[in-house]
Amino acid sequence: MKQLSAMIDELAATEAESGMDTMTGDAPFKLNRSSKLHYDSAVRYLKCIYVKSAYPKMTLWQVGAKAGLSAAHRNLKATDKPTASNADDRTKLKELTSRALLRGQMIAENAARGIFPSYAKCEHAMPMDYAAIYRRRFKFFTRFGIEE
């Protein structure tokens, strides 16, 4: 936020010096102030999307465990074997992860349509391309031969 504020201040100073009037126009997209999307929630959703893109064959509960989605289910690890004793935790974490992935997708879809932040259901949403997300997100590491 500090960097963004500094960039806006710099633009305003440049505009004032040159006499240009670019900051008074209407933006094509506006923030959706009615939504109460919290930063921590958005980061958790994004983390789930990144984990799902890096490990596409993981089950939902494993994605949630690897992403550290729930503090209540921190004892469950992605490498744990499914047992009767952890069945309830796996089910709850699966539901949380499914919701997080869907909300992350809806935030991205709505942002692309000019509504941010909002995870309201978008009926024309495109399916997530986890392979493309992985390629873009981890391009730096693969370019330099760095293991994750």
N, CA and C atoms as a LAMMPS dump frame, in Angstrom:
ITEM: TIMESTEP
0
ITEM: NUMBER OF ATOMS
444
ITEM: BOX BOUNDS ff ff ff
-5.0000000000000000e+02 5.0000000000000000e+02
-5.0000000000000000e+02 5.0000000000000000e+02
-5.0000000000000000e+02 5.0000000000000000e+02
ITEM: ATOMS id mol type element x y z
1 1 1 N 0.828 -1.187 0
2 1 2 C 0 0 0
3 1 3 C 0.877 1.258 0
4 2 1 N 2.005 1.186 0.717
5 2 2 C 2.909 2.334 0.739
6 2 3 C 3.461 2.614 -0.647
7 3 1 N 3.826 1.546 -1.37
8 3 2 C 4.355 1.722 -2.716
9 3 3 C 3.3 2.29 -3.656
10 4 1 N 2.081 1.79 -3.534
11 4 2 C 0.988 2.288 -4.36
12 4 3 C 0.7 3.75 -4.056
13 5 1 N 0.667 4.107 -2.775
14 5 2 C 0.442 5.506 -2.387
15 5 3 C 1.55 6.4 -2.92
16 6 1 N 2.796 5.92 -2.861
17 6 2 C 3.921 6.705 -3.372
18 6 3 C 3.791 6.907 -4.876
19 7 1 N 3.351 5.878 -5.602
20 7 2 C 3.169 6.007 -7.045
21 7 3 C 2.068 7.009 -7.374
22 8 1 N 0.992 6.983 -6.625
23 8 2 C -0.107 7.929 -6.857
24 8 3 C 0.343 9.346 -6.54
25 9 1 N 1.077 9.513 -5.436
26 9 2 C 1.592 10.84 -5.08
27 9 3 C 2.532 11.37 -6.157
28 10 1 N 3.374 10.48 -6.691
29 10 2 C 4.302 10.88 -7.749
30 10 3 C 3.544 11.309 -8.999
31 11 1 N 2.509 10.561 -9.352
32 11 2 C 1.694 10.905 -10.514
33 11 3 C 0.991 12.239 -10.305
34 12 1 N 0.471 12.462 -9.097
35 12 2 C -0.211 13.726 -8.802
36 12 3 C 0.765 14.893 -8.891
37 13 1 N 1.998 14.703 -8.404
38 13 2 C 3.003 15.772 -8.474
39 13 3 C 3.383 16.06 -9.922
40 14 1 N 3.568 15.023 -10.719
41 14 2 C 3.899 15.188 -12.137
42 14 3 C 2.763 15.893 -12.867
43 15 1 N 1.547 15.512 -12.534
44 15 2 C 0.371 16.115 -13.159
45 15 3 C 0.267 17.594 -12.797
46 16 1 N 0.542 17.921 -11.546
47 16 2 C 0.467 19.316 -11.102
48 16 3 C 1.513 20.17 -11.814
49 17 1 N 2.716 19.623 -12.025
50 17 2 C 3.78 20.362 -12.7
51 17 3 C 3.472 20.587 -14.173
52 18 1 N 2.912 19.575 -14.828
53 18 2 C 2.687 19.653 -16.268
54 18 3 C 1.353 20.283 -16.638
55 19 1 N 0.458 20.386 -15.675
56 19 2 C -0.852 20.958 -15.961
57 19 3 C -1.829 19.959 -16.562
58 20 1 N -1.409 18.709 -16.669
59 20 2 C -2.301 17.68 -17.197
60 20 3 C -3.397 17.406 -16.178
61 21 1 N -4.477 16.854 -16.646
62 21 2 C -5.615 16.614 -15.764
63 21 3 C -6.094 15.17 -15.885
64 22 1 N -5.192 14.207 -15.678
65 22 2 C -5.565 12.811 -15.863
66 22 3 C -6.233 12.204 -14.643
67 23 1 N -5.986 12.748 -13.463
68 23 2 C -6.503 12.122 -12.247
69 23 3 C -7.933 12.54 -11.917
70 24 1 N -8.522 13.423 -12.703
71 24 2 C -9.89 13.844 -12.404
72 24 3 C -10.934 13.039 -13.16
73 25 1 N -10.514 12.252 -14.133
74 25 2 C -11.462 11.473 -14.923
75 25 3 C -12.037 10.316 -14.129
76 26 1 N -13.112 9.743 -14.651
77 26 2 C -13.719 8.588 -14.008
78 26 3 C -12.949 7.331 -14.391
79 27 1 N -12.638 6.531 -13.409
80 27 2 C -11.949 5.265 -13.664
81 27 3 C -12.929 4.278 -14.287
82 28 1 N -12.453 3.441 -15.216
83 28 2 C -13.37 2.465 -15.813
84 28 3 C -13.829 1.409 -14.81
85 29 1 N -13.041 1.199 -13.755
86 29 2 C -13.393 0.232 -12.733
87 29 3 C -13.326 0.894 -11.376
88 30 1 N -14.248 0.561 -10.533
89 30 2 C -14.285 1.127 -9.195
90 30 3 C -14.221 0.012 -8.162
91 31 1 N -13.686 0.347 -6.994
92 31 2 C -13.679 -0.617 -5.902
93 31 3 C -15.092 -0.832 -5.407
94 32 1 N -15.413 -2.059 -5.119
95 32 2 C -16.717 -2.4 -4.583
96 32 3 C -16.647 -2.227 -3.068
97 33 1 N -17 -1.071 -2.586
98 33 2 C -16.841 -0.749 -1.165
99 33 3 C -17.828 -1.501 -0.275
100 34 1 N -18.881 -2.054 -0.84
101 34 2 C -19.868 -2.747 -0.022
102 34 3 C -19.37 -4.12 0.434
103 35 1 N -18.378 -4.641 -0.252
104 35 2 C -17.859 -5.964 0.091
105 35 3 C -16.859 -5.854 1.23
106 36 1 N -16.873 -6.834 2.111
107 36 2 C -15.945 -6.838 3.234
108 36 3 C -14.944 -7.969 3.072
109 37 1 N -14.179 -7.936 2.01
110 37 2 C -13.151 -8.929 1.791
111 37 3 C -11.913 -8.509 2.566
112 38 1 N -11.461 -9.369 3.435
113 38 2 C -10.3 -9.064 4.25
114 38 3 C -9.037 -9.587 3.587
115 39 1 N -7.959 -8.887 3.803
116 39 2 C -6.676 -9.234 3.202
117 39 3 C -6.263 -10.664 3.549
118 40 1 N -6.385 -11.04 4.815
119 40 2 C -5.975 -12.385 5.241
120 40 3 C -6.773 -13.466 4.519
121 41 1 N -8.059 -13.243 4.333
122 41 2 C -8.889 -14.217 3.623
123 41 3 C -8.446 -14.345 2.173
124 42 1 N -8.207 -13.215 1.526
125 42 2 C -7.781 -13.238 0.13
126 42 3 C -6.447 -13.959 -0.025
127 43 1 N -5.539 -13.765 0.926
128 43 2 C -4.246 -14.441 0.872
129 43 3 C -4.426 -15.952 1.028
130 44 1 N -5.316 -16.375 1.913
131 44 2 C -5.573 -17.808 2.078
132 44 3 C -6.156 -18.411 0.8
133 45 1 N -7.08 -17.692 0.161
134 45 2 C -7.665 -18.177 -1.088
135 45 3 C -6.579 -18.304 -2.158
136 46 1 N -5.735 -17.298 -2.258
137 46 2 C -4.667 -17.302 -3.248
138 46 3 C -3.67 -18.433 -2.977
139 47 1 N -3.377 -18.654 -1.707
140 47 2 C -2.46 -19.727 -1.34
141 47 3 C -3.027 -21.086 -1.75
142 48 1 N -4.323 -21.281 -1.565
143 48 2 C -4.959 -22.536 -1.995
144 48 3 C -4.865 -22.708 -3.507
145 49 1 N -5.063 -21.638 -4.243
146 49 2 C -4.964 -21.699 -5.706
147 49 3 C -3.539 -22.044 -6.118
148 50 1 N -2.558 -21.445 -5.465
149 50 2 C -1.163 -21.749 -5.782
150 50 3 C -0.817 -23.202 -5.472
151 51 1 N -1.264 -23.699 -4.337
152 51 2 C -0.982 -25.09 -3.978
153 51 3 C -1.664 -26.033 -4.971
154 52 1 N -2.908 -25.738 -5.319
155 52 2 C -3.632 -26.578 -6.281
156 52 3 C -2.942 -26.556 -7.643
157 53 1 N -2.391 -25.409 -8.028
158 53 2 C -1.694 -25.332 -9.313
159 53 3 C -0.367 -26.093 -9.277
160 54 1 N 0.297 -26.09 -8.135
161 54 2 C 1.577 -26.788 -8.018
162 54 3 C 1.407 -28.299 -7.852
163 55 1 N 0.31 -28.696 -7.232
164 55 2 C 0.046 -30.121 -6.965
165 55 3 C -1.365 -30.477 -7.43
166 56 1 N -1.586 -30.571 -8.741
167 56 2 C -2.939 -30.765 -9.261
168 56 3 C -3.585 -32.099 -8.879
169 57 1 N -2.8 -33.091 -8.514
170 57 2 C -3.368 -34.394 -8.187
171 57 3 C -3.712 -34.548 -6.718
172 58 1 N -3.406 -33.538 -5.917
173 58 2 C -3.75 -33.61 -4.495
174 58 3 C -5.257 -33.52 -4.327
175 59 1 N -5.762 -34.208 -3.319
176 59 2 C -7.175 -34.086 -2.994
177 59 3 C -7.399 -32.746 -2.297
178 60 1 N -8.655 -32.357 -2.183
179 60 2 C -8.965 -31.053 -1.596
180 60 3 C -8.451 -30.905 -0.165
181 61 1 N -8.612 -31.937 0.653
182 61 2 C -8.16 -31.805 2.036
183 61 3 C -6.645 -31.675 2.099
184 62 1 N -5.933 -32.328 1.167
185 62 2 C -4.481 -32.219 1.138
186 62 3 C -4.043 -30.815 0.72
187 63 1 N -4.758 -30.229 -0.243
188 63 2 C -4.469 -28.854 -0.662
189 63 3 C -4.656 -27.908 0.519
190 64 1 N -5.763 -28.076 1.24
191 64 2 C -6.029 -27.225 2.403
192 64 3 C -4.991 -27.391 3.492
193 65 1 N -4.549 -28.623 3.713
194 65 2 C -3.529 -28.876 4.734
195 65 3 C -2.197 -28.263 4.322
196 66 1 N -1.81 -28.435 3.062
197 66 2 C -0.539 -27.899 2.565
198 66 3 C -0.549 -26.375 2.579
199 67 1 N -1.702 -25.77 2.283
200 67 2 C -1.814 -24.313 2.262
201 67 3 C -1.968 -23.719 3.663
202 68 1 N -2.187 -24.567 4.663
203 68 2 C -2.391 -24.059 6.022
204 68 3 C -3.668 -23.248 6.118
205 69 1 N -4.709 -23.752 5.488
206 69 2 C -5.962 -23.022 5.372
207 69 3 C -6.67 -22.802 6.701
208 70 1 N -6.657 -23.786 7.57
209 70 2 C -7.427 -23.702 8.805
210 70 3 C -6.543 -23.905 10.029
211 71 1 N -6.651 -22.976 10.958
212 71 2 C -5.898 -23.109 12.209
213 71 3 C -6.428 -24.276 13.034
214 72 1 N -7.7 -24.565 12.904
215 72 2 C -8.311 -25.66 13.664
216 72 3 C -7.849 -27.035 13.172
217 73 1 N -7.33 -27.088 11.955
218 73 2 C -6.912 -28.373 11.384
219 73 3 C -5.416 -28.401 11.093
220 74 1 N -4.635 -27.676 11.86
221 74 2 C -3.18 -27.636 11.661
222 74 3 C -2.512 -28.98 11.959
223 75 1 N -3.166 -29.81 12.755
224 75 2 C -2.573 -31.115 13.076
225 75 3 C -2.617 -32.073 11.891
226 76 1 N -3.438 -31.781 10.891
227 76 2 C -3.572 -32.622 9.706
228 76 3 C -2.543 -32.183 8.665
229 77 1 N -1.703 -33.094 8.233
230 77 2 C -0.662 -32.814 7.234
231 77 3 C -1.057 -33.423 5.9
232 78 1 N -0.601 -32.813 4.822
233 78 2 C -0.929 -33.299 3.477
234 78 3 C -0.389 -34.7 3.226
235 79 1 N 0.645 -35.076 3.954
236 79 2 C 1.25 -36.4 3.757
237 79 3 C 0.613 -37.478 4.626
238 80 1 N -0.309 -37.094 5.513
239 80 2 C -0.973 -38.064 6.384
240 80 3 C -1.807 -39.044 5.565
241 81 1 N -1.865 -40.26 6.045
242 81 2 C -2.704 -41.277 5.41
243 81 3 C -4.144 -41.099 5.891
244 82 1 N -5.114 -41.257 5
245 82 2 C -6.51 -41.196 5.425
246 82 3 C -6.846 -42.359 6.365
247 83 1 N -7.32 -42.018 7.531
248 83 2 C -7.721 -43.03 8.511
249 83 3 C -9.09 -42.672 9.06
250 84 1 N -9.677 -43.593 9.797
251 84 2 C -10.979 -43.336 10.409
252 84 3 C -10.877 -42.24 11.464
253 85 1 N -9.718 -42.138 12.115
254 85 2 C -9.57 -41.137 13.181
255 85 3 C -9.474 -39.712 12.644
256 86 1 N -9.017 -39.535 11.391
257 86 2 C -8.938 -38.182 10.846
258 86 3 C -9.991 -37.914 9.763
259 87 1 N -10.977 -38.797 9.655
260 87 2 C -12.003 -38.657 8.615
261 87 3 C -12.812 -37.369 8.777
262 88 1 N -13.201 -37.036 10
263 88 2 C -13.993 -35.83 10.233
264 88 3 C -13.189 -34.579 9.897
265 89 1 N -11.929 -34.546 10.314
266 89 2 C -11.065 -33.399 10.002
267 89 3 C -10.855 -33.265 8.493
268 90 1 N -10.659 -34.387 7.82
269 90 2 C -10.47 -34.349 6.366
270 90 3 C -11.712 -33.818 5.662
271 91 1 N -12.876 -34.239 6.12
272 91 2 C -14.129 -33.779 5.516
273 91 3 C -14.305 -32.277 5.697
274 92 1 N -14.063 -31.795 6.911
275 92 2 C -14.205 -30.361 7.172
276 92 3 C -13.198 -29.547 6.367
277 93 1 N -11.964 -30.027 6.302
278 93 2 C -10.93 -29.319 5.553
279 93 3 C -11.223 -29.349 4.053
280 94 1 N -11.794 -30.456 3.577
281 94 2 C -12.178 -30.553 2.163
282 94 3 C -13.218 -29.486 1.827
283 95 1 N -14.205 -29.309 2.697
284 95 2 C -15.243 -28.304 2.468
285 95 3 C -14.667 -26.888 2.505
286 96 1 N -13.784 -26.626 3.463
287 96 2 C -13.154 -25.307 3.55
288 96 3 C -12.307 -25.016 2.311
289 97 1 N -11.588 -26.018 1.85
290 97 2 C -10.729 -25.84 0.679
291 97 3 C -11.553 -25.621 -0.577
292 98 1 N -12.622 -26.372 -0.724
293 98 2 C -13.498 -26.195 -1.874
294 98 3 C -14.056 -24.779 -1.907
295 99 1 N -14.489 -24.302 -0.766
296 99 2 C -15.02 -22.937 -0.661
297 99 3 C -13.933 -21.91 -0.968
298 100 1 N -12.729 -22.139 -0.456
299 100 2 C -11.626 -21.192 -0.686
300 100 3 C -11.252 -21.125 -2.167
301 101 1 N -11.19 -22.278 -2.839
302 101 2 C -10.868 -22.295 -4.263
303 101 3 C -11.951 -21.595 -5.077
304 102 1 N -13.204 -21.838 -4.733
305 102 2 C -14.3 -21.195 -5.45
306 102 3 C -14.288 -19.685 -5.219
307 103 1 N -14.081 -19.269 -3.984
308 103 2 C -14.05 -17.833 -3.695
309 103 3 C -12.861 -17.17 -4.37
310 104 1 N -11.723 -17.819 -4.389
311 104 2 C -10.566 -17.272 -5.092
312 104 3 C -10.845 -17.096 -6.578
313 105 1 N -11.505 -18.083 -7.151
314 105 2 C -11.873 -17.995 -8.564
315 105 3 C -12.858 -16.855 -8.803
316 106 1 N -13.854 -16.727 -7.939
317 106 2 C -14.853 -15.672 -8.114
318 106 3 C -14.246 -14.279 -7.914
319 107 1 N -13.301 -14.144 -6.995
320 107 2 C -12.63 -12.856 -6.818
321 107 3 C -11.902 -12.481 -8.109
322 108 1 N -11.195 -13.436 -8.702
323 108 2 C -10.476 -13.181 -9.951
324 108 3 C -11.439 -12.858 -11.088
325 109 1 N -12.506 -13.628 -11.207
326 109 2 C -13.481 -13.391 -12.271
327 109 3 C -14.147 -12.024 -12.124
328 110 1 N -14.576 -11.7 -10.909
329 110 2 C -15.231 -10.414 -10.696
330 110 3 C -14.264 -9.253 -10.887
331 111 1 N -13.011 -9.427 -10.485
332 111 2 C -12.009 -8.378 -10.69
333 111 3 C -11.802 -8.14 -12.185
334 112 1 N -11.801 -9.211 -12.964
335 112 2 C -11.65 -9.075 -14.414
336 112 3 C -12.841 -8.348 -15.031
337 113 1 N -13.97 -8.395 -14.362
338 113 2 C -15.175 -7.726 -14.85
339 113 3 C -15.379 -6.357 -14.198
340 114 1 N -14.395 -5.903 -13.409
341 114 2 C -14.463 -4.567 -12.83
342 114 3 C -15.127 -4.486 -11.482
343 115 1 N -15.365 -5.601 -10.831
344 115 2 C -15.983 -5.596 -9.501
345 115 3 C -14.963 -6.177 -8.533
346 116 1 N -14.353 -5.322 -7.732
347 116 2 C -13.341 -5.797 -6.794
348 116 3 C -13.469 -5.034 -5.502
349 117 1 N -13.366 -5.645 -4.384
350 117 2 C -13.289 -7.084 -4.143
351 117 3 C -14.68 -7.669 -3.964
352 118 1 N -14.93 -8.752 -4.607
353 118 2 C -16.221 -9.422 -4.462
354 118 3 C -16.062 -10.888 -4.846
355 119 1 N -16.638 -11.763 -4.043
356 119 2 C -16.646 -13.173 -4.42
357 119 3 C -18.068 -13.64 -4.69
358 120 1 N -18.905 -12.71 -5.149
359 120 2 C -20.259 -13.067 -5.551
360 120 3 C -20.185 -14.01 -6.752
361 121 1 N -21.124 -14.935 -6.82
362 121 2 C -21.111 -15.933 -7.891
363 121 3 C -21.257 -15.253 -9.247
364 122 1 N -20.388 -15.62 -10.154
365 122 2 C -20.399 -15.098 -11.517
366 122 3 C -20.825 -16.247 -12.425
367 123 1 N -21.99 -16.123 -13.022
368 123 2 C -22.519 -17.254 -13.794
369 123 3 C -21.761 -17.506 -15.091
370 124 1 N -20.965 -16.539 -15.548
371 124 2 C -20.205 -16.722 -16.785
372 124 3 C -18.717 -16.96 -16.495
373 125 1 N -18.415 -17.441 -15.317
374 125 2 C -17.024 -17.66 -14.91
375 125 3 C -16.386 -18.764 -15.746
376 126 1 N -15.14 -18.553 -16.076
377 126 2 C -14.364 -19.547 -16.804
378 126 3 C -13.765 -20.528 -15.79
379 127 1 N -13.557 -21.77 -16.191
380 127 2 C -12.904 -22.712 -15.26
381 127 3 C -11.452 -22.3 -15.035
382 128 1 N -10.955 -22.624 -13.846
383 128 2 C -9.573 -22.28 -13.51
384 128 3 C -8.613 -23.142 -14.331
385 129 1 N -7.602 -22.519 -14.889
386 129 2 C -6.561 -23.231 -15.619
387 129 3 C -5.342 -23.305 -14.699
388 130 1 N -5.336 -24.332 -13.853
389 130 2 C -4.282 -24.448 -12.85
390 130 3 C -2.901 -24.619 -13.474
391 131 1 N -2.823 -25.267 -14.641
392 131 2 C -1.532 -25.444 -15.306
393 131 3 C -0.966 -24.085 -15.732
394 132 1 N -1.814 -23.212 -16.252
395 132 2 C -1.36 -21.876 -16.659
396 132 3 C -0.953 -21.042 -15.443
397 133 1 N -1.691 -21.18 -14.353
398 133 2 C -1.337 -20.465 -13.122
399 133 3 C 0.026 -20.935 -12.636
400 134 1 N 0.242 -22.229 -12.673
401 134 2 C 1.528 -22.775 -12.239
402 134 3 C 2.664 -22.242 -13.105
403 135 1 N 2.463 -22.26 -14.423
404 135 2 C 3.521 -21.782 -15.322
405 135 3 C 3.849 -20.319 -15.055
406 136 1 N 2.821 -19.501 -14.869
407 136 2 C 3.065 -18.077 -14.617
408 136 3 C 3.679 -17.836 -13.245
409 137 1 N 3.17 -18.508 -12.25
410 137 2 C 3.606 -18.279 -10.868
411 137 3 C 5.027 -18.757 -10.639
412 138 1 N 5.367 -19.901 -11.177
413 138 2 C 6.651 -20.501 -10.907
414 138 3 C 7.626 -20.383 -12.078
415 139 1 N 7.332 -19.484 -13.014
416 139 2 C 8.186 -19.28 -14.179
417 139 3 C 9.599 -18.879 -13.755
418 140 1 N 9.695 -18.035 -12.751
419 140 2 C 10.993 -17.575 -12.28
420 140 3 C 11.857 -18.756 -11.834
421 141 1 N 11.261 -19.65 -11.053
422 141 2 C 12.02 -20.777 -10.519
423 141 3 C 12.485 -21.717 -11.612
424 142 1 N 11.607 -22.013 -12.576
425 142 2 C 11.968 -22.955 -13.629
426 142 3 C 12.971 -22.324 -14.593
427 143 1 N 12.905 -21.015 -14.783
428 143 2 C 13.819 -20.34 -15.693
429 143 3 C 15.261 -20.453 -15.187
430 144 1 N 15.447 -20.384 -13.891
431 144 2 C 16.772 -20.422 -13.321
432 144 3 C 17.139 -21.778 -12.73
433 145 1 N 16.317 -22.782 -12.97
434 145 2 C 16.614 -24.132 -12.512
435 145 3 C 16.564 -24.305 -11.006
436 146 1 N 15.771 -23.48 -10.339
437 146 2 C 15.648 -23.554 -8.883
438 146 3 C 14.512 -24.493 -8.539
439 147 1 N 14.751 -25.408 -7.637
440 147 2 C 13.703 -26.32 -7.174
441 147 3 C 12.816 -25.568 -6.192
442 148 1 N 11.553 -25.961 -6.116
443 148 2 C 10.606 -25.307 -5.2
444 148 3 C 10.978 -25.523 -3.768
